[in-house]
Each structure stands twice: as C-alpha cells, then as structure tokens.
Amino acid sequence: MEDEMDKKILIGEMAKIHNISTQTLRYYDSIGLLKPRHKDEENGYRYYDIEQFAQLDSILFLKKLGMPLKDIKKYFSNRNLKILIDLLNKKEKDIDKEIELLERYKKSISKKLEFLEESIEEARLEECEIVELEDRDIIYISLNDRTDIYSVEYGIKELSNRLGDNLCLFDGRIGAFISQEDILNKRYTTFRDIALIFDHGIFNYKNIKTLTKGRYARIIYRGLYDYAEGYFNKLINFMDINGLESVGEGIVLTITDSAFSSKEEEYLTEIQIPLK
C-alpha cells in the first residue's frame, strides 16, 4: 500500500512546484481560499495533498485573468460547470473591452509619435509656411482675456473633466485662441479661449464644435507662449509679403512642454492663423 505521506506536500514544495512564494500560499490559507488539507498531530506540520494541485492551478489561472481573490473564493465555495461558464463568458467580455482600450492606447501612441517626430524636424522650425488642415474637433471654455497660469491650467483640467476621458490630454492638443482684432492690434498674449483640439471624430461629445478644414499660415518655434510675440510678428510679416489675409482667430498650440521634457530647449509651440 502506498504510504499516505507520499501524497502529502509541504508548503515549500507546493510553492516551488507552482512557481509561487510560500507567503502567497500562507495568505491563501489565511483568507480561507486554499488551506492545507492535512495536519501531522505529532509535529504540527500541515500538508497539502496532490488533489489540491488542480484547485491551486485554477486559482492561479483565474487570478492571472484579473479576477479578484474574493470572487475566486466565492466561486470555489459553490463551483459547478454553469457557474464556471458564466464566469468565463463575463471575463471574455472584459478582455474584449481591455483589448479595445489597448488598441486605442496603441493608436494614440502611434499618432503622438508621428506628430512629435514631424514637429521636431529642424528644417521646419521657425519657418513660415502655408498648410492645408482637415476638420478638427474642439472643446473650449472662455478665459475672458485672462492669461495667468492658474486660469489656463484650471481651464485645461475643466475641459478634460468634461470629456471624462483620461486619454483626452494625450489624444488632443492644448490651444489658446487669440481674436482677429487682438492680432491686428499686436496683442498676442491676450487669450480669449483655452481649448482641447482633436482629429475629427475621436470623441462623441455633444458640445464639441468643429474647426472647418482650410488653409492656415503656420510657424513652429522653440519655447512656450511667452515667446509668441516675435513669432506672431514674423508670421504676420510673411502673410503681408505674400498677400495673405486672415479670416478668424489665431491659435497658439502646445506641441511639447514641461509635461514632455524637463529641458526648456525642447519645448515647442505652434502658431496657426486661418487664411481666406
């Protein structure tokens, strides 16, 4: 007859076989999820048996799927095939949602990489140019001509809270709008609105407006908003020389700032002025 002790496994061996720590097994024991089935009355040692391998494998599998331990414990307290099928169906739907979100993260990262790599090309910096831009979506709030950093930062946070999406600040670009009148009067640091600007169709939000596609005069430079005046003058001069006329508000857009780099020489800002 096979020795009963051959079927009993100490905690260290159980942990080693399943590539987990003894602390993990002790925790499962403490919460009643997986308790050693045997106890040696002479030496006080507690043992698992080989039939508990399958239970531990199931626990580790469900945990790897992201299931909370309390739900795993609930399942093991009354497990059957129907409960398991329902549980796995639910988890499959959860994984589909996670995949969808990860695909969005990947798309956002790819677009941000493409945008940053294009923006930092030395040949394009500080050069005035005319570009054709597609429709863009915009959500904004009025700053009432305030330009202090608190108004701007709180405005940006309010916009992201409205959208209720943690990716919106990564997907979009932060822009400040300057009225056509202020541009004509060379008041380049008076912001009418602060906005988040996105590629068309990213967000389904009822209060999103559309910046219609069209031609823009544009310049990209190193520095933040406080350097904008000289580059606005350069862009306006370029427009005058080429007989170009503005038809709306100017936009000062952040490309990179302290959120992206600690080096001020890597901060990039873009100015856009819509053209007739």
Summary of the structure (lengths in Angstrom):
residues: 276
radius of gyration: 30.3
end to end distance: 96.0
largest distance: 102.1
contacts: 733
relative contact order: 0.10
helix: 46%
strand: 22%
